[in-house]
């Protein structure tokens, strides 16, 4: 079977042709930008659609003769759509923090334990998109009066390509309105808590279900073949996990600017410091711990403290400092991008600085903070979930040296196996 795989990440669209699970030819990458304005983080929906069109065009004639189209997307990526399936709002990403007060109000209305029991997660601002939806309902009433559908980016793409109103369980889990632990559909109680009518929500289909077929209009706009089936698709981490089997106890580390550590489980156990979501296919879930700034923290230190040093020399220094156990007295709180599992957002800070502090000591503090945070999350995942395989599959565009930092203080013996283009290749596992 030949599949057109489309993977929409946080900064670019990847598109590639898969034959029997293998990538044929080159993978195209089409960038788009995120707009930051204070606590807001938004992506223009039309810019994403243009990037997808460019990616499909790069696949040229092969894209017109595929048997199936499969999607993976970043999430949360909330937006509202009109009756024609066009975006009414920007795509609001997980970095958005405009809805802190609303998140507090949701938790007061529902209760922390009750919300965890229903949704599998606390209502983290931006990171669980019910808070974003509630913000727009309260602050953009005239716009939301025109809304015919709300969801994540995957729902927009399915609507544009096929006309379907659909999403999958992995994206639904991060909507904060879905009964994640039982895969039980949209919750009346959670919808009532934010004042949202369930008629605005998409149908929840398994990730490998046929959501619809390419319409005549979409075929013209995206240069596809009318009638090509499109599966519901999934979140990016789920696609990578499906590539390696999605077996309970399997650890997947997707490392880049953000570092995502996901443990597959058949028995979800929500915890206020973890993210819980469905894989999207079958009775499988992920228990997820995220370092919001991992590779990006190292690169921030490079840009701010060592702008005169080449990347080669800098990452050699990172590895050297990661192996050194010399105490410096300098401490760093690693929250340059906040924290994904906190309503009250933390901020980064150095402590223990003096006039004698050197830039190497500051870099050392950044390294030590990331190593400690990474070790703590392994302990938490084990404590909450129990079963854990010590063979870790890794993926993502992590900068050189970050693995030596993040895995340094893990207790026990571990083995690691890297999978290139795991998300895109994992889409081959969504054949119905």
Residue pairs with C-beta under 8 A, 6 or more apart in sequence:
1 19
1 20
1 67
1 68
1 428
1 431
2 17
2 18
2 19
2 24
2 62
2 65
2 66
2 67
2 68
3 17
3 18
3 19
3 66
3 67
3 68
3 69
3 70
3 427
3 428
3 431
4 15
4 16
4 17
4 18
4 56
4 59
4 62
4 63
4 66
4 68
4 69
4 70
4 224
5 14
5 15
5 16
5 17
5 18
5 70
5 72
5 424
5 425
5 427
5 428
6 13
6 14
6 15
6 52
6 55
6 56
6 69
6 70
6 71
6 72
6 157
7 13
7 14
7 15
7 71
7 72
7 73
7 236
7 239
7 423
7 424
7 427
8 48
8 51
8 52
8 71
8 72
8 73
8 74
8 77
8 153
8 157
9 74
9 236
9 423
10 34
10 74
10 93
10 257
10 258
11 31
11 32
11 33
11 34
12 29
12 30
12 31
12 32
12 51
13 29
13 30
13 32
13 48
13 51
13 52
13 54
13 55
14 27
14 28
14 29
14 55
14 421
14 423
14 424
15 27
15 28
15 30
15 52
15 55
15 56
15 58
15 59
15 63
16 23
16 24
16 25
16 26
16 27
16 28
16 59
16 421
16 424
17 23
17 24
17 25
17 59
17 62
17 63
17 66
18 24
18 424
18 425
18 427
18 428
20 428
21 425
21 428
21 429
22 425
23 421
23 424
23 425
24 62
25 59
25 62
26 58
27 421
27 424
28 54
28 55
28 58
28 59
29 55
30 50
30 51
30 52
30 54
30 55
30 58
31 51
32 43
32 44
32 47
32 48
32 50
32 51
33 43
33 47
34 41
34 42
34 43
34 93
34 95
35 41
35 42
35 43
35 44
35 90
36 95
39 96
39 97
39 98
39 100
40 92
40 96
40 97
40 98
41 92
41 93
41 94
41 95
41 96
41 97
41 126
42 90
42 91
42 92
42 93
42 96
43 77
43 90
43 91
43 93
44 90
44 91
45 79
45 87
45 89
45 90
45 91
45 153
45 156
46 87
48 91
48 153
49 160
52 157
52 222
53 221
53 222
53 223
56 63
56 222
56 223
56 224
57 63
57 223
63 223
63 224
64 223
64 224
64 225
65 225
66 225
66 228
67 228
67 229
68 228
68 229
68 230
68 231
68 431
69 161
69 214
69 224
69 228
69 229
69 230
69 231
70 230
70 231
70 233
70 427
70 428
70 430
71 154
71 157
71 158
71 230
71 231
71 232
71 233
71 234
71 427
72 233
72 234
72 235
72 236
72 238
72 239
72 423
72 424
72 426
72 427
73 152
73 153
73 154
73 157
73 171
73 233
73 235
73 236
74 93
74 94
74 153
74 235
74 236
75 94
75 152
75 153
75 154
75 170
75 171
75 174
75 235
75 236
76 92
76 93
76 94
76 126
76 127
76 128
76 129
76 132
76 152
76 174
76 175
77 91
77 92
77 93
77 129
77 152
77 153
77 154
78 89
78 91
78 92
78 129
78 132
78 133
78 150
78 151
78 152
78 175
79 87
79 88
79 89
79 90
79 91
79 92
79 150
79 151
79 152
79 153
79 156
80 87
80 88
80 89
80 133
80 136
80 143
80 144
80 147
80 149
80 150
81 87
81 88
81 147
81 148
81 149
81 150
81 151
81 155
81 156
81 159
82 88
82 146
82 147
82 148
83 148
85 149
85 156
85 159
85 160
85 163
87 156
88 143
88 144
88 146
88 147
89 136
89 140
89 143
91 153
91 156
92 126
92 129
92 132
93 126
94 126
94 127
94 340
95 126
95 292
95 337
95 338
96 125
96 126
96 132
97 125
97 126
97 338
97 345
98 125
98 126
98 132
98 135
99 125
99 126
99 131
99 132
99 134
99 135
100 125
100 343
100 344
100 345
102 125
102 131
102 134
102 135
102 138
102 194
103 123
103 124
103 125
103 128
103 131
103 343
104 343
105 134
106 115
106 123
106 130
106 131
106 134
106 176
106 193
106 194
107 115
107 122
107 123
107 343
109 193
110 118
110 123
110 189
110 190
110 193
112 122
112 272
115 121
115 122
115 123
115 190
116 122
116 270
116 271
116 272
117 181
117 270
118 179
118 180
118 181
118 187
118 189
118 190
119 128
119 130
119 173
119 176
119 177
119 178
119 179
119 180
119 187
119 190
120 173
120 180
120 181
120 268
120 270
120 276
120 277
120 285
121 128
121 173
121 174
121 176
121 180
121 270
121 275
121 276
121 277
122 128
122 272
122 341
122 343
123 130
123 131
123 176
123 343
124 131
124 340
124 341
124 342
124 343
125 131
125 132
125 343
125 345
126 132
127 174
127 275
127 340
127 341
128 174
128 175
128 176
129 152
129 174
129 175
129 176
130 175
130 176
130 177
130 190
130 193
130 194
130 196
131 176
133 150
133 175
133 177
133 194
133 196
134 194
134 195
134 196
136 143
136 144
137 144
137 194
137 195
137 196
147 200
148 200
149 155
149 159
149 165
149 200
149 201
149 202
150 196
150 200
150 201
151 167
151 171
151 175
151 201
151 202
152 167
152 171
152 174
152 175
154 167
154 168
154 171
154 232
154 233
154 234
155 165
155 166
155 167
155 171
155 202
157 233
158 164
158 165
158 166
158 167
158 202
158 211
158 212
158 230
158 232
158 233
159 165
160 218
161 212
161 214
161 215
161 218
161 222
161 224
161 230
162 211
162 212
162 213
162 214
162 215
162 218
162 230
163 212
163 215
164 203
164 211
164 212
164 230
165 202
165 203
166 202
166 203
166 204
166 205
166 211
166 212
166 232
167 175
167 202
167 203
167 204
167 205
167 232
168 204
168 205
168 206
168 207
168 232
168 233
168 234
168 235
168 280
169 178
169 180
169 183
169 204
169 206
169 207
169 277
169 278
169 279
169 280
170 207
170 234
170 235
170 238
170 277
170 278
170 279
170 280
171 234
171 235
171 280
172 178
172 180
172 186
172 204
172 278
173 180
173 276
173 277
173 278
174 235
174 275
174 277
175 201
176 190
177 186
177 187
177 190
177 191
177 194
177 196
177 201
178 185
178 186
178 187
178 190
178 204
179 185
179 186
179 187
180 268
180 270
180 276
180 277
180 278
180 285
181 268
181 270
181 276
181 285
183 278
183 283
185 204
186 198
186 201
186 204
188 198
191 197
191 198
191 201
205 211
205 232
206 232
206 280
206 281
206 282
207 231
207 232
207 233
207 234
207 238
207 279
207 280
207 281
207 430
208 231
208 232
208 280
208 281
208 429
208 430
208 431
208 432
209 231
209 232
209 432
210 229
210 230
210 231
210 232
210 432
211 230
211 231
211 232
211 233
212 229
212 230
213 226
213 227
213 228
213 229
213 230
214 222
214 224
214 225
214 226
214 227
214 228
214 230
215 226
216 226
218 224
218 226
219 225
219 226
219 228
229 432
231 430
231 431
231 432
232 280
233 427
233 430
234 242
234 279
234 280
234 281
234 430
235 277
235 280
236 254
236 423
237 252
237 254
237 260
237 262
237 286
237 288
237 423
238 279
238 280
238 281
238 286
238 426
239 422
239 423
239 424
239 426
239 427
239 429
239 430
240 252
240 254
240 393
240 395
240 419
240 422
240 423
240 426
241 250
241 252
241 262
241 264
241 279
241 286
241 426
242 279
242 280
242 281
242 426
242 429
242 430
243 419
243 422
243 425
243 426
243 428
243 429
244 250
244 252
244 393
244 419
244 422
246 264
246 279
246 281
246 282
246 284
247 264
247 389
248 264
248 265
248 266
248 267
248 284
248 387
249 263
249 264
249 265
249 387
249 388
249 389
250 263
250 264
250 389
250 393
251 261
251 262
251 263
251 264
251 381
251 388
251 389
251 391
251 392
251 393
252 260
252 261
252 262
252 263
252 264
252 392
252 393
252 394
252 395
253 259
253 260
253 261
253 262
253 392
253 393
253 394
253 395
253 396
253 406
254 260
254 262
254 394
254 395
254 396
254 422
254 423
255 294
255 295
255 394
255 395
255 396
255 398
255 402
255 403
255 406
256 294
256 295
256 396
256 397
256 398
257 293
257 294
257 295
257 296
257 299
258 290
258 291
258 292
258 293
258 294
258 295
258 296
258 337
259 290
259 291
259 294
259 295
259 374
259 398
259 402
259 406
260 288
260 289
260 290
261 288
261 289
261 290
261 291
261 374
261 377
261 378
261 381
262 286
262 287
262 288
263 286
263 287
263 288
263 381
263 385
263 388
264 279
264 284
264 285
264 286
265 284
265 285
265 286
265 287
265 385
265 387
266 283
266 284
266 285
267 285
267 385
268 276
268 285
268 287
269 276
269 287
269 384
269 385
270 276
271 287
271 380
271 384
272 341
273 289
273 341
273 380
274 287
274 288
274 289
274 341
274 380
274 381
274 384
275 286
275 287
275 288
275 289
275 290
275 340
275 341
276 285
276 286
276 287
276 288
277 285
277 286
277 288
278 284
278 285
278 286
279 285
279 286
281 429
281 430
287 381
287 384
287 385
289 341
289 377
289 380
289 381
290 340
290 341
291 334
291 370
291 373
291 374
291 377
291 406
292 335
292 336
292 337
292 338
292 339
292 340
293 300
293 334
293 335
293 336
293 337
293 348
294 370
294 398
294 402
294 406
295 398
295 399
295 402
296 336
296 337
297 334
297 336
297 348
297 366
297 370
298 318
298 366
298 367
298 370
298 399
298 401
298 402
298 405
299 399
300 336
301 362
301 363
301 366
302 309
302 311
302 314
305 359
305 362
305 363
306 314
306 317
306 359
306 363
309 317
315 399
315 400
315 401
317 360
317 363
318 363
318 367
318 401
318 404
318 405
319 401
319 404
321 360
321 363
321 364
321 367
322 367
322 371
322 401
322 404
322 405
322 408
323 404
324 364
326 364
328 352
328 357
328 361
328 364
328 365
329 352
330 350
330 351
330 352
330 353
330 357
330 361
330 362
330 364
330 365
331 350
331 351
331 352
331 365
331 368
331 369
332 348
332 349
332 350
332 351
332 362
332 365
332 366
332 368
332 369
333 346
333 347
333 348
333 349
333 351
333 369
334 348
334 366
334 369
334 370
334 373
335 345
335 346
335 347
335 348
336 348
338 345
338 346
338 347
339 345
339 346
350 362
350 365
352 365
353 362
367 405
370 405
370 406
371 405
371 406
371 408
371 409
372 409
374 405
374 406
374 407
374 408
374 409
374 410
375 408
375 409
375 410
375 411
378 410
378 411
379 411
381 388
382 388
390 412
390 413
390 414
390 415
391 414
391 415
391 416
391 417
392 414
392 415
392 416
392 417
393 416
393 417
393 418
393 419
393 422
394 403
394 416
394 417
394 418
394 419
395 418
395 419
395 420
395 422
395 423
396 422
403 416
407 414
407 416
419 425
